[in-house]
């Protein structure tokens, strides 16, 4: 009897949907690299006034664990502003993933998502910053909700999504619906950031 894997491979020559091509991330010495990235970015954005980032163990330890082995899942960072989600998602992780895995984590601010929808749907690794801040796409009267499309495609094709948002899960659910949140729970590691803004 043929194995299921062999049968699927034979069927994919026809109309059988392709299997998800999961992105595995394993960054050695993840904590040192994340701390170094945070220190560098904080120094850069403060004009050198601050040289050491404040380490929030409860917020950053789950990120370190994800970096060490993402187990094929993306990353969903939620929480109020000023906690480091954007620095990690669109500044630090793209550099580290490129350095270690030679892959490009494409970045997009959510407010630009509607204008780049078709382009974003082609990326296999995508970081979306400030999700929930975008409106509905309107192209010649045709309304389109881009974020649920990206999540749907990520699940079907094994794409890696790194997402930051100031919304909590109930707010995301209200904006995008149960189906999108259910898929996000399946394809990402959920990390709720807590505390006061570090921008001080």
ZADO-605016 format. One record per residue (C-alpha): residue number from 1; residue in three letters; chain; x negated, y negated, z negated. Coordinates in pm, whole numbers, plus 50000, padded with zeros to 5 digits. Layout:
N
NUM|ALA|A|X|Y|Z
...
This chain:
200
1|UNK|A|50000|50000|50000
2|UNK|A|49872|49654|50092
3|UNK|A|49798|49399|49818
4|UNK|A|50026|49098|49782
5|UNK|A|49732|48871|49869
6|UNK|A|49672|49050|50198
7|UNK|A|50043|49041|50288
8|UNK|A|50058|48666|50217
9|UNK|A|49746|48608|50427
10|UNK|A|49911|48792|50719
11|UNK|A|50236|48599|50677
12|UNK|A|50059|48262|50678
13|UNK|A|49988|48306|51046
14|UNK|A|50363|48254|51088
15|UNK|A|50592|48023|50893
16|UNK|A|50508|48143|50541
17|UNK|A|50410|47841|50327
18|UNK|A|50040|47814|50252
19|UNK|A|49928|47891|49900
20|UNK|A|49826|47595|49681
21|UNK|A|49459|47509|49710
22|UNK|A|49395|47422|49343
23|UNK|A|49110|47183|49260
24|UNK|A|48891|47314|48979
25|UNK|A|48692|47051|48789
26|UNK|A|48412|47151|48551
27|UNK|A|48189|46865|48443
28|UNK|A|47896|46977|48227
29|UNK|A|47816|46771|47916
30|UNK|A|48155|46604|47953
31|UNK|A|48157|46411|47625
32|UNK|A|47817|46250|47685
33|UNK|A|47920|46156|48037
34|UNK|A|48255|46010|47930
35|UNK|A|48091|45810|47650
36|UNK|A|47827|45684|47893
37|UNK|A|48092|45586|48145
38|UNK|A|48298|45401|47884
39|UNK|A|47990|45219|47751
40|UNK|A|47887|45115|48102
41|UNK|A|48234|44991|48198
42|UNK|A|48291|44804|47872
43|UNK|A|47952|44632|47909
44|UNK|A|48030|44545|48272
45|UNK|A|48378|44409|48205
46|UNK|A|48267|44213|47896
47|UNK|A|47980|44052|48083
48|UNK|A|47734|44231|47854
49|UNK|A|47882|44091|47531
50|UNK|A|47985|44443|47424
51|UNK|A|47746|44729|47491
52|UNK|A|47918|45017|47311
53|UNK|A|48278|45126|47372
54|UNK|A|48499|45211|47078
55|UNK|A|48545|45590|47079
56|UNK|A|48902|45698|47008
57|UNK|A|48873|46067|46921
58|UNK|A|49247|46138|46946
59|UNK|A|49271|45973|47289
60|UNK|A|48941|46079|47444
61|UNK|A|48889|46436|47312
62|UNK|A|49168|46575|47538
63|UNK|A|49003|46397|47834
64|UNK|A|48667|46558|47748
65|UNK|A|48839|46899|47731
66|UNK|A|49004|46839|48071
67|UNK|A|48672|46730|48223
68|UNK|A|48495|47041|48090
69|UNK|A|48752|47262|48265
70|UNK|A|49074|47128|48411
71|UNK|A|49199|47483|48481
72|UNK|A|49324|47361|48818
73|UNK|A|49552|47095|48667
74|UNK|A|49565|46720|48716
75|UNK|A|49579|46464|48437
76|UNK|A|49869|46247|48314
77|UNK|A|49763|45970|48073
78|UNK|A|50044|45775|47908
79|UNK|A|50044|45499|47646
80|UNK|A|50037|45127|47598
81|UNK|A|49787|44900|47771
82|UNK|A|49426|44843|47670
83|UNK|A|49344|45198|47559
84|UNK|A|49111|45298|47845
85|UNK|A|49345|45494|48073
86|UNK|A|49265|45290|48384
87|UNK|A|48891|45282|48312
88|UNK|A|48893|45659|48291
89|UNK|A|49131|45727|48581
90|UNK|A|49008|45489|48849
91|UNK|A|48655|45399|48739
92|UNK|A|48488|45684|48549
93|UNK|A|48644|46009|48677
94|UNK|A|48593|45924|49047
95|UNK|A|48219|45871|48980
96|UNK|A|48177|46188|48776
97|UNK|A|48380|46409|49012
98|UNK|A|48174|46279|49301
99|UNK|A|47845|46325|49115
100|UNK|A|47918|46681|48999
101|UNK|A|48148|46824|49269
102|UNK|A|48068|46599|49568
103|UNK|A|48441|46532|49613
104|UNK|A|48617|46199|49653
105|UNK|A|48893|46111|49407
106|UNK|A|49088|45855|49609
107|UNK|A|49229|45571|49396
108|UNK|A|49541|45363|49437
109|UNK|A|49719|45107|49223
110|UNK|A|50083|45212|49197
111|UNK|A|50207|44875|49322
112|UNK|A|50038|44956|49655
113|UNK|A|50178|45310|49670
114|UNK|A|50478|45219|49884
115|UNK|A|50267|45056|50153
116|UNK|A|50025|45349|50172
117|UNK|A|50271|45637|50127
118|UNK|A|50182|45840|50436
119|UNK|A|49809|45786|50382
120|UNK|A|49833|45896|50016
121|UNK|A|50024|46211|50111
122|UNK|A|49714|46325|50301
123|UNK|A|49472|46305|50006
124|UNK|A|49392|46626|49820
125|UNK|A|49247|46438|49518
126|UNK|A|49432|46124|49415
127|UNK|A|49421|45888|49118
128|UNK|A|49726|45665|49070
129|UNK|A|49697|45374|48828
130|UNK|A|49986|45209|48648
131|UNK|A|50261|45442|48774
132|UNK|A|50608|45309|48701
133|UNK|A|50513|44957|48802
134|UNK|A|50601|45009|49167
135|UNK|A|50938|44936|49323
136|UNK|A|51126|45146|49574
137|UNK|A|50985|45154|49926
138|UNK|A|51215|44993|50180
139|UNK|A|51124|45040|50545
140|UNK|A|51382|44889|50780
141|UNK|A|51661|44969|50534
142|UNK|A|51538|45323|50461
143|UNK|A|51476|45357|50089
144|UNK|A|51203|45592|49974
145|UNK|A|51075|45696|49631
146|UNK|A|50705|45770|49697
147|UNK|A|50587|45898|49358
148|UNK|A|50821|46201|49349
149|UNK|A|50704|46288|49703
150|UNK|A|50341|46281|49590
151|UNK|A|50418|46503|49289
152|UNK|A|50614|46746|49507
153|UNK|A|50329|46773|49759
154|UNK|A|50075|46813|49478
155|UNK|A|50265|47113|49344
156|UNK|A|50315|47274|49685
157|UNK|A|49957|47226|49805
158|UNK|A|49757|47235|49479
159|UNK|A|49650|46873|49505
160|UNK|A|49482|46707|49209
161|UNK|A|49667|46409|49062
162|UNK|A|49514|46182|48798
163|UNK|A|49784|45946|48674
164|UNK|A|49787|45659|48428
165|UNK|A|50106|45491|48312
166|UNK|A|50232|45266|48035
167|UNK|A|50563|45455|48039
168|UNK|A|50637|45745|47805
169|UNK|A|50790|46073|47921
170|UNK|A|51156|45969|47864
171|UNK|A|51094|45646|48059
172|UNK|A|50926|45839|48341
173|UNK|A|51219|46083|48338
174|UNK|A|51469|45798|48365
175|UNK|A|51281|45641|48656
176|UNK|A|51190|45955|48855
177|UNK|A|51430|46227|48737
178|UNK|A|51407|46567|48568
179|UNK|A|51268|46747|48872
180|UNK|A|50961|46521|48901
181|UNK|A|50887|46541|48528
182|UNK|A|50926|46920|48531
183|UNK|A|50671|46939|48814
184|UNK|A|50434|46698|48639
185|UNK|A|50442|46918|48329
186|UNK|A|50346|47216|48545
187|UNK|A|50062|47054|48742
188|UNK|A|49902|46811|48494
189|UNK|A|49761|46803|48145
190|UNK|A|49964|46548|47950
191|UNK|A|49755|46317|47728
192|UNK|A|49949|46054|47528
193|UNK|A|49716|45767|47430
194|UNK|A|49801|45596|47100
195|UNK|A|49679|45292|46907
196|UNK|A|49635|44921|46962
197|UNK|A|49473|44759|47263
198|UNK|A|49092|44772|47258
199|UNK|A|49067|44457|47467
200|UNK|A|49091|44254|47143
